[in-house]
Amino acid sequence: MWYAGEQYTCPCCGGTFRKLMTGGVNNRQNAACPKCNSFERHRLLWLYLQNKTNFFLKELKVLHVCPEFFFWKTFKSLPLIEYIGAGLNAPFATLEMDITNIYQPDNSYDVILCNHVLEHVPEDHKAMSELFRVLKPGGWAILQVPLDYERETTFEDFSITSPTDRENFFGKDDHVRVYGLDYKDRLEKAGFTVQVVDYVKELGEKLVIKHCLPHREDIYYCMK
């Protein structure tokens, strides 16, 4: 009953709360949903899928890289979706997969979701190219990363290997880079046509507060 109330609503699970749980980097206030444990970026992605795509309306074969529990639980039960969760040592993956070397045929998936994964992958250019390869022509992918909007170019230095140094330079001890505004260019080099969508701005401040969304996270909607 500690969180019971109606001030905030989670679009992922429909729960209403007087406050959300503290969580994430720097112990952010109102970060994690007490019911489904979604974070700000997850709630934003859910709203975008629901309001701006055909994800819940059409028969689709979906590859979800390193799926989060509440997405996995919901998406695998959708009657129109053929849902494949995949990753290396990912707890909710049904398919063990190295996204830099995907053992799947070309043009296999209608939709690919990859949410805050690429910052962990040293050879992200290979991962992007492989994701493009297995996406069907006319398909789309949402490929999100933590991004420094004050940085023009991505910073990476593979001589930085210790967990302490990685946390100091990249923000977390298992990250290998900090993406800058050239992230779009990196995706385009892999073959994608990329739309950068400021969906937070489109939703407006009232809904950002109501759903406890990030105040800045562009959606990278990538097409083939």
trRosetta pair geometry for C-beta under 8 A, 3 or more apart (Angstrom, degrees):
i j d omega theta_ij theta_ji phi_ij phi_ji
1 4 4.8 -31 -157 -6 60 127
2 34 8.0 -173 78 -129 93 154
3 17 4.5 -26 161 -146 99 112
3 18 6.3 -170 -174 41 44 79
3 19 6.1 -112 -135 65 78 66
3 20 7.2 55 -146 -107 126 29
3 21 7.4 -47 -90 -55 138 76
3 34 4.3 165 38 -14 172 165
4 17 7.0 -90 -116 -130 13 58
4 18 6.3 25 91 -8 37 106
5 8 7.6 52 94 27 103 75
5 16 6.8 -120 98 138 46 86
5 17 5.5 38 57 169 85 32
5 18 2.5 85 12 -57 157 83
5 19 7.2 42 44 -7 139 56
6 9 7.8 10 -164 -65 60 89
6 16 4.7 5 -117 162 59 131
6 17 7.8 119 -79 42 18 14
6 18 7.3 13 19 -77 37 64
7 16 7.9 134 36 180 38 87
7 17 6.9 -54 53 99 80 53
7 18 5.2 67 12 -139 113 44
7 19 7.0 10 63 -63 130 52
8 16 7.0 158 83 -156 48 56
8 17 5.0 -27 66 66 99 87
8 18 7.4 75 18 171 91 5
8 19 6.8 78 10 -117 132 23
8 20 5.9 -79 100 -37 159 97
8 30 6.7 -175 -86 -150 163 118
8 210 6.4 158 -131 -175 55 42
8 211 7.1 125 -166 -110 84 18
8 212 5.6 25 -152 -28 133 109
9 14 7.5 -25 -170 -158 95 35
9 15 7.3 169 -150 90 54 45
9 16 5.2 -21 -99 -102 75 77
9 17 7.8 165 -83 20 30 73
9 210 5.8 -3 31 161 96 93
9 211 6.0 -44 77 -93 75 68
10 13 5.1 14 103 43 124 86
10 14 6.8 -36 79 17 80 13
10 15 4.8 17 34 53 115 87
10 16 7.8 -147 14 -73 73 33
10 17 7.4 43 -22 1 99 114
10 20 7.8 113 -68 -100 106 119
10 33 4.3 57 -100 -118 149 134
10 35 6.5 -160 40 46 151 113
10 36 6.4 174 143 30 151 114
10 38 6.1 135 -160 49 121 124
10 43 6.3 -110 -150 -106 71 121
10 211 6.9 105 -116 -148 32 77
10 212 7.9 -28 -91 39 72 110
11 14 7.5 29 -148 -73 25 47
11 43 5.5 113 39 -158 99 88
11 46 5.2 167 103 105 108 126
11 47 5.3 51 94 -70 168 89
11 50 7.1 -128 164 13 125 154
11 211 5.6 -2 -19 -130 104 129
12 33 6.7 -140 51 -10 119 165
12 36 5.2 -135 106 82 120 156
12 38 4.4 124 18 -39 157 158
12 42 6.3 6 -67 133 145 105
12 43 5.8 -100 -27 -101 104 70
12 46 4.8 -141 -85 -68 79 167
12 70 5.8 55 158 136 133 137
12 71 7.9 -70 -147 -71 122 67
12 74 7.7 -141 -175 -22 84 156
13 33 6.4 146 23 152 123 151
13 35 4.8 -153 101 105 155 124
13 36 3.9 175 -40 -32 135 130
13 38 7.2 -174 -11 -5 101 122
13 70 6.8 -73 -61 -159 106 134
15 33 6.3 123 57 -173 130 113
15 34 7.1 -134 138 64 154 83
15 35 3.9 158 -47 3 158 149
15 36 7.0 -175 2 -8 127 94
17 20 5.9 102 92 -73 148 61
17 33 7.6 178 -11 -147 146 68
17 34 6.0 131 -104 21 145 119
17 35 7.9 -152 -56 -17 120 102
19 29 7.9 -57 -169 180 114 91
19 30 6.0 -102 -166 -90 77 89
20 29 7.9 114 70 159 87 55
20 30 4.2 87 46 -148 104 57
20 31 6.3 -166 116 43 121 30
20 32 6.0 169 163 69 106 38
20 33 5.9 -55 -136 -95 113 38
20 34 6.4 -155 -141 -25 58 84
20 212 5.4 -37 1 -36 148 174
21 30 8.0 106 52 -118 26 24
21 31 6.6 -63 90 61 66 76
21 32 4.2 -37 69 70 107 98
21 33 7.4 -13 18 73 99 8
21 34 5.5 128 -34 -77 104 75
22 27 5.0 16 168 -177 114 85
22 28 6.7 173 -154 80 65 38
22 29 5.8 -30 -102 -104 85 44
22 30 7.8 2 -84 -16 51 29
22 31 6.2 53 -157 21 29 108
22 32 7.5 -8 83 23 16 100
23 27 6.9 -6 -84 -135 7 49
23 28 6.5 -33 69 53 48 81
23 31 4.1 -141 56 86 84 126
23 32 3.8 41 14 -19 151 120
23 39 6.7 -119 99 -104 125 101
24 27 7.2 161 67 -94 59 18
24 28 4.9 -9 63 19 117 110
24 31 4.7 -134 7 -176 117 154
24 32 7.1 168 -26 -46 90 97
24 39 6.0 104 -68 -135 123 132
24 40 7.9 -25 -44 8 161 102
25 28 7.2 37 70 -26 55 103
25 171 6.9 -8 -128 173 157 100
25 172 7.1 -99 -87 -74 123 100
27 31 8.0 -146 -177 0 33 143
28 31 4.1 101 84 -66 103 124
28 40 7.8 -49 111 -21 153 127
30 212 4.6 -138 151 -126 106 132
31 39 5.7 -10 167 -137 86 85
31 40 6.3 -66 -145 -29 65 96
31 212 7.2 -159 -101 161 19 128
32 37 5.5 -11 -173 -149 108 56
32 38 7.1 157 -150 75 58 33
32 39 5.7 -30 -93 -89 69 70
33 36 4.9 6 94 51 134 77
33 37 5.9 -93 65 -36 81 10
33 38 4.6 29 8 43 125 81
33 39 7.9 -125 -3 -62 81 28
33 43 7.5 129 -46 -66 120 117
34 37 8.0 25 -141 -71 9 54
36 70 4.1 71 178 -113 108 148
37 69 7.0 28 67 58 126 121
37 70 6.4 175 58 -32 82 124
38 42 4.0 -134 -159 92 94 132
38 43 5.4 112 136 -55 130 82
38 46 7.4 -18 -148 -20 154 137
38 68 7.6 93 -110 136 70 147
38 70 5.7 -80 -62 56 91 152
39 42 5.2 96 51 8 63 105
39 43 7.4 -130 101 -5 31 90
40 43 6.0 -61 -154 35 30 107
40 44 6.5 28 152 -18 65 107
40 212 6.0 -107 -100 135 85 78
40 213 5.5 113 -164 -158 89 31
40 214 4.3 113 138 -49 128 75
40 217 7.6 139 122 -1 105 142
41 44 5.6 -52 -149 36 35 114
41 45 6.4 36 153 -20 66 105
41 115 6.9 152 132 -174 119 113
41 116 6.8 83 108 -34 159 127
41 144 6.6 150 -180 156 125 152
41 214 5.8 25 -73 -23 68 130
41 217 5.7 -124 -111 171 91 174
42 45 5.7 -54 -148 36 32 111
42 46 6.4 37 152 -22 65 104
42 68 6.2 -72 -109 63 132 167
42 70 7.4 79 171 65 146 120
42 71 7.1 -129 -150 -48 111 111
42 115 7.4 78 -94 166 71 156
43 46 5.6 -48 -147 33 33 115
43 47 6.6 33 155 -17 64 104
43 211 5.2 178 157 160 136 110
43 212 6.8 80 39 77 163 76
43 213 5.7 -125 94 -95 114 77
44 47 6.0 -57 -152 36 31 109
44 48 6.4 28 153 -18 65 107
44 199 6.6 132 -174 89 100 122
44 200 6.8 -29 -128 -75 129 86
44 213 5.0 102 -72 -148 95 107
44 214 6.0 -47 -35 25 144 94
44 217 6.0 126 79 75 169 124
44 219 7.5 -154 145 -70 109 101
45 48 5.7 -57 -148 37 32 111
45 49 6.3 32 155 -18 67 106
45 113 7.8 93 -178 -150 135 118
45 115 6.3 -31 -75 -108 164 135
45 142 6.7 138 -141 134 105 150
45 144 6.9 -89 -83 -28 122 152
45 219 7.6 141 -104 -112 65 106
46 49 5.9 -57 -148 37 29 109
46 50 6.1 24 156 -16 65 113
46 71 8.0 -142 -81 -95 96 93
47 50 5.7 -59 -143 41 29 111
47 51 5.7 -2 169 4 68 119
47 199 7.4 159 98 152 108 132
47 203 6.9 31 138 -93 151 136
47 211 7.1 52 -53 162 138 173
47 213 7.7 -39 12 -96 145 133
48 51 6.5 -70 -130 50 21 91
48 52 5.1 -37 -168 35 64 123
48 53 7.0 49 141 -9 72 107
48 142 7.4 129 105 -116 135 151
48 197 7.5 125 -133 96 129 140
48 199 5.3 -41 -89 -131 109 172
48 219 5.4 146 -123 -101 162 153
49 52 7.3 -47 -80 52 9 79
49 53 5.3 -46 -144 43 48 123
49 55 4.4 -30 -172 31 97 156
49 56 7.1 100 143 -27 95 95
49 142 7.7 -95 -73 -10 93 156
50 53 7.9 38 6 45 12 82
50 55 7.4 -67 -71 58 35 116
50 56 6.4 22 -117 -5 62 136
52 197 7.7 120 176 173 166 166
52 199 7.3 -98 -24 -114 154 128
53 140 7.3 -145 -130 82 122 144
54 57 4.8 -89 -163 59 72 106
54 58 4.3 23 150 0 117 125
54 60 7.5 144 106 -54 95 130
55 58 7.7 -56 -106 38 7 89
55 60 6.9 -63 -137 24 50 160
55 62 7.9 63 -146 -93 92 137
55 81 8.0 19 178 -87 72 122
55 111 6.7 96 -111 -119 89 167
56 78 6.9 -118 -130 -140 68 139
56 80 7.7 108 -175 50 35 129
57 80 7.4 -41 131 71 13 168
58 80 6.3 156 108 158 20 140
59 80 4.8 -117 -88 -170 53 89
59 81 7.8 -172 -145 -77 43 32
59 82 7.8 38 -175 -9 80 93
60 80 6.7 52 16 133 75 94
60 81 5.7 -15 65 -116 87 71
60 82 7.2 -146 101 33 44 75
60 110 4.3 -124 -151 78 83 140
60 111 5.2 23 173 1 133 117
61 81 8.0 135 -103 -166 24 58
61 82 4.5 -20 -110 69 71 115
61 84 7.6 18 -180 0 82 109
61 108 7.1 -104 119 149 138 66
61 109 5.2 -127 109 -130 96 58
61 110 5.1 116 46 5 69 95
61 111 7.5 167 84 29 44 75
62 75 6.8 -98 91 175 152 128
62 81 5.5 -16 7 -163 126 106
62 82 6.8 159 19 79 71 56
62 83 5.1 -12 65 -112 109 63
62 84 6.8 177 90 29 57 70
62 109 6.6 82 -127 -161 17 109
62 110 6.8 -47 -71 63 58 89
62 111 4.6 -18 -112 73 82 105
62 112 7.5 164 -161 -87 60 31
62 113 6.9 15 -177 -1 106 104
63 84 5.3 -23 -107 74 61 106
63 86 6.2 -26 -161 19 91 124
63 108 7.5 64 -44 100 128 107
63 109 4.5 -59 -8 -105 107 161
63 111 7.3 -176 31 95 63 56
63 112 4.8 -11 68 -113 101 79
63 113 7.3 -175 95 29 54 64
63 134 6.9 37 -14 117 162 128
64 67 4.3 48 126 -78 124 106
64 71 6.8 -173 -163 130 150 124
64 72 7.2 -173 100 -89 148 74
64 75 6.7 103 -41 90 153 161
64 83 6.7 2 0 -167 119 90
64 84 6.9 168 24 86 73 50
64 85 5.0 -31 74 -105 104 66
64 86 7.1 140 73 21 51 71
64 112 7.7 171 -82 -159 35 49
64 113 4.6 -4 -117 61 76 109
64 114 7.9 176 -158 -71 43 50
65 86 6.0 -39 -108 75 55 83
65 87 5.6 106 -171 -76 63 98
65 90 7.9 -163 174 -71 51 163
65 97 7.7 -104 -120 87 82 124
65 99 5.8 20 -128 -75 134 142
65 112 7.2 32 -19 -177 102 93
65 113 6.8 -158 22 95 73 57
65 114 4.1 18 41 -108 129 85
65 115 7.8 167 71 17 87 59
65 117 5.3 -79 120 -4 120 172
65 131 7.8 -53 -43 -100 140 120
66 85 7.9 88 -101 -173 4 90
66 86 7.8 -47 -38 91 44 46
66 87 3.9 88 -71 -87 70 156
66 90 4.4 -145 -117 -113 66 134
66 93 6.9 -39 -99 -62 39 114
66 114 7.6 67 35 -141 93 67
66 115 7.7 -130 81 55 95 74
66 117 5.1 150 31 -99 134 124
67 71 5.3 -134 -168 88 95 110
67 72 4.1 113 127 -69 132 99
67 75 7.4 -122 -145 44 139 134
67 85 4.0 -69 2 -129 130 117
67 87 7.7 -159 2 -10 62 125
67 90 7.0 96 29 159 62 132
67 92 5.0 -90 79 95 99 118
67 93 6.7 146 21 -78 92 63
67 113 7.7 62 -100 91 83 119
68 71 4.7 77 63 16 87 109
68 72 6.6 -162 85 -11 37 92
68 92 7.5 28 141 38 8 147
68 115 7.1 -46 -20 73 112 135
69 72 5.7 -61 -146 39 26 112
69 73 6.1 25 160 -21 66 109
69 91 7.8 -19 -77 92 92 116
69 92 5.8 174 -98 -56 57 148
70 73 5.7 -47 -140 35 32 114
70 74 6.4 23 161 -11 63 109
71 74 6.2 -68 -150 44 27 102
71 75 5.6 12 166 -11 69 119
71 113 7.7 -139 172 122 148 155
72 75 6.3 -58 -126 42 20 101
72 76 6.0 15 175 -16 60 115
72 85 5.4 17 -117 -77 108 151
72 92 4.1 -91 -67 158 174 140
73 76 6.9 -62 -145 33 14 104
73 77 7.2 -1 158 -7 51 116
74 77 6.3 -81 -163 39 29 104
74 78 7.1 40 149 -42 68 97
75 78 5.7 -36 -156 1 41 116
75 81 5.9 -84 -179 113 78 162
75 83 4.9 145 134 -122 97 148
76 81 7.6 -114 -112 97 22 118
76 83 4.7 -134 -99 78 58 142
76 85 7.4 -49 -67 -22 115 113
78 81 4.1 49 83 15 115 117
78 83 7.1 100 43 -41 98 128
84 94 6.3 -112 -149 62 61 112
84 95 5.6 7 -176 2 104 134
84 109 7.8 -108 42 -101 121 120
85 90 7.0 -138 154 114 101 132
85 92 5.4 -56 152 122 160 81
85 93 4.6 -141 127 -118 91 48
85 94 5.2 94 55 7 85 83
85 95 7.0 160 86 24 47 82
86 90 7.2 90 139 43 24 143
86 93 5.1 81 -128 -151 17 114
86 94 7.3 -54 -74 57 61 62
86 95 4.1 -29 -102 76 95 101
86 96 7.4 108 -153 -162 78 1
86 97 3.8 14 174 21 117 136
86 99 7.7 124 115 -72 112 92
87 90 3.1 63 74 -21 126 137
87 93 4.5 -146 36 -69 83 147
87 96 7.7 -54 83 -137 34 41
87 97 6.0 -19 -62 58 16 87
87 99 7.4 -18 -114 -34 62 106
87 117 7.5 -122 -116 -133 122 137
88 96 6.7 59 -108 -163 51 78
88 97 7.0 -110 -51 75 66 41
88 98 5.8 42 -60 -88 119 67
90 93 3.7 79 78 -22 110 120
93 96 6.8 108 119 -82 130 42
93 97 7.2 -140 -172 20 139 93
97 102 6.0 21 -167 -121 112 78
97 103 7.5 -142 -124 30 83 81
97 104 8.0 1 -127 -26 127 114
98 101 4.9 11 94 49 114 87
98 102 7.3 -147 81 -73 58 49
99 102 6.1 12 -135 -64 44 101
99 114 7.5 100 -137 -119 162 135
99 117 7.4 68 18 135 157 135
99 121 6.9 -65 69 -105 110 151
99 127 4.4 46 117 -137 103 97
99 130 5.9 165 171 84 62 133
99 131 6.5 13 -173 -58 110 95
100 121 6.6 166 -52 -169 109 122
100 123 5.0 68 -125 83 141 115
100 126 4.0 46 -150 108 92 121
100 127 4.9 -53 -79 -66 68 73
100 130 6.2 164 -146 -6 21 145
101 126 7.4 -10 -51 157 67 125
101 130 6.8 -115 -73 -98 16 150
102 130 4.6 137 4 174 109 120
102 131 7.6 114 -25 -71 148 46
102 133 7.3 172 55 73 122 115
102 134 5.5 -66 109 -37 150 141
104 108 4.8 -61 156 -14 117 165
104 109 8.0 25 142 -28 150 101
104 134 5.0 47 90 -122 121 131
105 108 5.3 127 69 -69 77 105
105 134 7.4 112 86 -124 41 82
106 133 5.5 -82 -117 172 78 83
106 134 6.6 -127 -133 -98 31 44
107 134 7.1 -121 -17 -160 14 33
107 135 7.2 -20 -114 101 44 30
107 136 4.7 70 -164 -111 76 61
107 137 6.4 -17 -121 -8 115 77
108 134 4.6 -28 32 -169 107 88
108 135 7.9 -42 49 -74 64 16
108 136 7.0 -136 54 -56 19 84
109 112 5.6 88 108 -62 142 86
109 134 5.7 41 11 137 104 92
109 135 5.7 -52 71 -110 90 49
109 136 6.2 -149 77 -14 33 89
109 139 6.3 109 107 -158 65 160
110 136 5.6 -17 -91 30 47 129
110 139 4.8 -164 -160 -116 36 107
110 140 7.9 1 156 31 63 65
111 139 6.2 -147 -65 -166 38 100
111 140 6.1 -5 -114 70 73 72
111 141 6.9 145 -167 -92 50 52
112 131 5.5 154 149 -165 166 103
112 134 7.5 101 -75 89 133 99
112 135 5.7 -83 -11 -87 124 104
112 139 7.4 70 -6 146 87 124
112 140 7.9 -146 32 113 72 39
112 141 3.8 -11 64 -114 98 106
112 142 7.6 -170 94 32 61 52
112 143 7.5 14 108 -67 106 91
113 141 7.2 -166 -70 -156 30 69
113 142 5.6 3 -119 58 69 95
114 117 5.1 -88 -177 35 89 127
114 118 6.7 66 143 -38 123 95
114 131 6.6 -57 -25 -114 149 151
114 141 6.9 10 11 180 102 112
114 142 7.4 -180 37 93 61 56
114 143 4.8 7 65 -120 109 72
114 144 7.1 -180 96 31 60 63
115 142 7.4 14 -75 113 85 100
115 144 4.8 15 -131 51 62 116
116 119 6.7 -30 -162 22 61 115
116 144 5.8 -28 -40 106 65 97
116 145 6.2 124 -106 -124 49 38
116 146 6.1 52 -122 -30 100 83
117 120 6.1 -67 -174 32 48 110
117 121 6.8 37 141 -25 78 113
117 145 7.9 -88 45 -95 46 79
118 121 5.3 -60 -149 30 47 115
118 124 4.8 75 -173 -135 99 117
118 127 6.1 -177 -118 92 90 144
118 128 7.3 43 -123 -60 136 90
118 143 6.8 44 -25 179 136 103
118 145 5.2 -61 58 -86 107 120
118 179 7.9 53 97 -60 112 135
119 124 7.9 17 -79 -86 25 138
119 145 5.2 132 -41 -154 101 105
119 146 5.9 -8 -41 37 160 92
119 170 7.5 155 177 177 110 120
119 175 4.8 -23 149 -137 107 97
119 176 6.8 168 168 40 55 68
119 177 6.0 -132 -144 61 72 79
119 178 7.8 34 -138 -100 117 31
119 179 6.6 -98 -90 -21 101 106
120 174 5.7 2 -121 140 102 96
120 175 6.4 -78 -84 -108 57 47
120 176 6.6 93 -152 2 24 99
121 124 4.8 118 89 -84 105 71
121 127 5.0 26 139 -28 162 150
121 176 7.2 -120 67 36 22 132
122 158 6.6 66 -146 -114 111 117
122 176 5.3 -96 -90 162 63 171
123 126 4.2 13 139 18 113 119
123 127 6.6 134 103 -18 72 86
124 127 5.2 -52 -149 38 44 115
124 128 6.2 46 153 -21 72 101
124 177 7.5 -80 -12 25 141 143
124 186 7.2 16 114 166 117 138
125 128 5.8 -49 -146 36 32 111
125 129 6.4 31 154 -17 63 107
125 186 6.9 -110 -94 -166 80 98
125 189 7.1 -40 -137 101 103 122
125 190 6.7 -169 -159 -78 63 100
126 129 5.8 -57 -148 39 31 111
126 130 6.2 30 155 -18 66 109
127 130 5.8 -57 -146 38 29 110
127 131 6.3 29 156 -18 65 106
128 131 5.8 -55 -147 37 30 110
128 132 6.4 31 153 -18 63 106
128 143 7.5 72 -115 -163 87 163
128 186 6.6 -177 -42 143 169 89
128 187 5.9 -141 -151 -116 134 55
128 189 7.7 62 107 77 142 83
128 190 3.6 -117 131 -74 108 159
128 192 7.5 -90 -178 -10 103 119
129 132 5.7 -54 -150 37 31 113
129 133 6.3 36 151 -26 64 105
129 190 4.6 -137 -74 -144 58 94
129 191 7.0 91 -125 1 64 112
130 133 5.4 -49 -146 30 34 116
130 134 6.6 15 162 -6 66 106
131 134 6.5 -63 -145 43 29 97
131 135 6.4 36 154 -31 63 108
131 141 6.2 89 158 -127 118 167
131 143 7.1 109 124 -89 162 130
131 190 7.4 27 58 155 91 146
132 135 5.8 -57 -150 26 30 115
132 190 4.9 171 -20 143 140 100
132 191 4.2 117 180 61 155 120
132 192 5.7 -126 -99 -54 113 82
132 222 7.9 -91 -92 151 86 127
132 224 6.2 147 -156 -93 75 119
135 139 4.5 -152 180 83 90 130
135 140 7.7 133 -163 -23 130 5
135 141 5.8 -84 -96 -41 142 115
135 224 4.6 149 108 -11 119 147
136 139 4.1 104 58 -30 78 123
136 224 7.0 158 92 76 33 131
137 224 5.6 -111 -113 121 40 100
138 223 7.9 -24 -152 -168 21 97
138 224 7.0 -42 14 82 23 79
139 223 7.5 169 92 -147 42 59
139 224 5.5 9 57 41 81 111
140 221 6.3 -11 -171 -175 120 84
140 222 6.6 144 -162 78 65 50
140 223 5.1 -27 -104 -97 82 70
140 224 7.6 -160 -81 12 38 75
141 192 7.2 -84 49 -116 116 132
141 221 7.9 153 79 -160 44 41
141 222 4.4 -26 66 68 92 106
141 223 7.8 -173 23 -73 71 28
141 224 7.9 54 -5 -23 102 100
142 219 6.4 -42 -141 -169 110 94
142 220 6.6 126 -157 77 57 65
142 221 6.0 -21 -97 -101 78 58
142 222 7.2 168 -88 18 25 86
143 187 6.5 156 71 -110 142 128
143 192 8.0 -110 13 -74 139 172
143 220 5.2 -61 66 96 74 122
143 222 5.5 11 8 -3 112 137
144 217 7.3 31 -151 174 119 114
144 219 7.3 -48 -86 -131 102 53
144 220 6.2 166 -86 30 51 102
145 179 4.9 72 114 3 134 154
145 183 6.3 -158 51 -138 129 144
145 220 7.8 11 13 7 82 145
146 171 7.0 -119 119 84 150 156
146 175 7.8 -55 51 -113 128 143
146 178 7.8 -61 105 -139 99 67
146 179 6.9 144 88 33 54 106
147 179 4.7 -57 -110 92 74 108
147 180 7.1 117 -164 -123 85 13
147 181 7.6 92 178 -78 120 46
147 183 5.9 -76 -112 -17 123 150
147 217 7.6 131 35 -132 104 68
147 218 7.4 -37 52 37 150 98
148 151 4.0 44 99 9 116 117
148 178 5.3 25 -10 165 127 112
148 179 6.8 162 18 81 76 52
148 180 5.8 -35 68 -98 93 64
149 181 6.9 69 -142 -70 50 96
149 216 6.1 -67 -19 154 152 141
151 154 7.4 93 129 -91 124 29
151 155 6.7 -80 -167 -16 147 104
151 178 6.5 73 33 125 171 111
151 179 7.8 149 82 119 126 35
151 180 3.5 -106 114 -108 96 106
151 181 6.8 178 92 -7 57 78
152 180 5.4 25 92 161 19 138
152 181 5.4 -43 -138 40 40 110
152 182 6.6 54 152 -31 59 98
153 180 4.8 56 84 56 9 150
153 181 7.7 -43 -59 49 31 72
153 182 5.0 19 -119 0 57 136
154 177 5.7 20 174 169 107 126
154 178 6.7 177 -156 90 63 52
154 179 5.0 -26 -110 -128 102 47
154 180 4.8 -143 -63 18 45 87
154 182 5.7 -104 -15 66 88 107
154 183 6.7 106 -67 -71 115 70
154 186 7.1 24 -16 -43 146 140
155 169 7.6 -130 127 169 124 98
155 170 7.9 -159 95 -97 101 76
155 177 6.3 167 87 -161 51 76
155 178 4.7 9 53 52 100 98
155 180 7.0 84 -14 -33 74 110
156 176 6.3 33 -140 139 107 77
156 177 3.6 -31 -85 -104 101 107
156 178 7.6 -173 -65 27 62 55
157 160 4.8 71 91 -5 98 108
157 169 7.1 -73 42 166 115 157
158 161 7.6 38 173 -68 54 88
158 176 7.2 19 -103 -171 73 110
160 165 4.9 -144 -159 129 92 120
160 166 5.8 136 142 -80 105 66
160 169 5.4 -51 -159 37 163 155
160 170 7.5 151 115 -23 142 111
161 165 7.1 36 50 62 35 127
161 166 7.3 -13 -173 -49 11 108
162 165 4.5 82 61 13 93 104
162 166 6.7 -162 87 -8 44 87
163 166 5.7 -57 -143 38 29 111
163 167 6.3 30 159 -20 65 105
163 173 3.6 26 -164 -166 87 122
163 174 7.5 -6 -124 -59 90 59
164 167 5.9 -56 -152 34 28 109
164 168 6.5 26 152 -17 63 108
164 173 7.1 5 -59 -114 25 109
165 168 5.5 -56 -148 38 35 112
165 169 6.0 13 162 -3 70 112
166 169 6.2 -64 -136 49 28 96
166 170 5.1 -29 -175 33 69 118
166 172 7.1 -27 132 99 99 43
166 173 5.0 99 80 -146 111 43
166 174 7.0 97 126 -44 147 13
166 175 6.0 163 171 62 107 67
166 176 7.1 -40 -135 -91 120 44
167 170 7.1 -63 -100 58 15 75
167 171 6.9 -58 -156 121 49 13
167 172 5.9 -17 -111 -159 72 14
167 173 4.3 -18 -54 -68 100 74
169 178 7.5 -132 146 -22 71 115
170 175 3.9 -159 138 96 128 114
170 176 6.7 20 -109 -38 166 1
170 177 6.2 81 -123 67 121 4
170 178 5.4 -162 -133 -50 65 85
171 175 5.9 13 60 33 84 155
171 178 6.6 105 -8 -95 113 105
172 175 4.5 93 61 -12 90 109
175 178 7.4 60 145 -70 135 62
179 182 7.9 -139 -170 64 75 68
179 183 4.5 42 -179 -77 122 118
180 183 6.7 178 75 -30 38 83
181 184 7.3 -18 168 12 59 102
182 185 4.5 -40 -169 33 77 121
182 186 6.3 84 134 -26 82 92
183 186 5.6 -52 -153 31 37 114
183 187 6.7 35 151 -16 66 103
183 220 7.1 -86 125 -90 118 147
184 187 5.8 -57 -153 37 33 110
184 188 6.3 31 152 -18 67 108
184 194 5.1 180 -152 107 87 150
184 196 5.8 -55 -87 -56 131 123
184 220 7.0 -158 -94 -126 75 110
185 188 5.6 -56 -146 38 33 111
185 189 6.4 39 154 -25 65 102
186 189 5.8 -49 -152 29 31 114
186 190 7.1 30 149 -17 59 102
187 190 5.8 -57 -160 32 37 112
187 192 4.7 -43 158 54 93 131
187 194 5.0 91 97 -72 130 139
187 220 6.6 172 -45 179 166 130
187 222 5.7 -113 178 -107 133 129
188 191 7.6 -180 -173 33 34 7
188 192 6.0 -95 -93 70 40 74
188 193 7.4 51 -116 -105 85 30
188 194 5.7 -95 -64 3 88 118
191 224 7.0 28 128 -118 107 90
192 222 3.9 -26 -164 -165 141 108
192 223 6.6 116 -165 51 79 39
192 224 6.7 -62 -114 -73 63 70
193 222 7.1 140 70 -161 45 55
193 223 4.5 -33 66 66 99 96
193 224 7.4 168 17 -83 89 23
194 220 6.2 -25 -156 -164 109 86
194 221 7.2 135 -158 74 55 51
194 222 5.2 -17 -101 -104 76 75
194 223 7.7 -172 -75 20 30 74
195 220 7.9 151 77 -157 50 39
195 221 4.5 -20 64 67 99 105
195 222 7.9 -159 27 -73 66 33
195 223 7.4 43 -5 -9 98 109
196 218 5.0 8 -175 166 91 138
196 219 7.4 152 -160 75 43 51
196 220 6.2 -13 -106 -102 69 65
196 221 7.8 -172 -80 25 21 78
197 202 7.6 -29 172 -8 94 136
197 218 6.3 146 68 -169 42 80
197 219 4.2 -21 63 60 104 103
197 220 7.9 -164 22 -69 80 20
197 221 5.7 39 -9 -5 121 118
198 201 4.3 16 135 20 112 118
198 202 6.6 137 101 -19 69 88
198 218 5.5 -45 -87 -108 58 87
198 219 8.0 -161 -69 18 14 79
199 202 5.1 -52 -147 38 43 116
199 203 6.2 46 154 -24 71 101
199 218 7.6 122 10 -144 77 44
199 219 5.0 38 -9 -10 122 123
200 203 6.0 -55 -152 33 28 109
200 208 6.1 57 -163 -96 88 120
200 213 6.1 180 -119 129 95 128
200 214 6.5 -83 -90 88 139 74
200 215 6.6 118 178 -168 149 26
200 216 6.5 -130 47 -101 162 30
200 217 6.5 106 -39 44 129 64
200 218 7.9 -88 8 -81 103 43
201 204 7.6 37 175 -72 34 40
203 207 4.4 -105 165 77 105 131
203 208 6.0 126 99 -53 118 78
203 213 7.0 45 80 37 156 167
204 207 5.6 80 68 19 81 98
204 208 6.9 -142 103 -10 38 95
205 208 5.3 -55 -143 36 35 118
205 209 6.3 32 161 -17 68 104
206 209 6.2 -61 -157 37 26 106
206 210 6.2 24 151 -19 64 112
207 210 5.2 -51 -136 39 38 114
207 211 5.8 9 171 5 72 110
207 213 7.2 24 125 1 77 135
208 211 6.9 -72 -140 51 17 88
208 213 4.6 -96 -140 53 65 109
208 215 6.5 75 -178 -101 140 62
209 212 7.4 17 -169 -74 29 46
214 217 4.2 53 84 -8 144 116
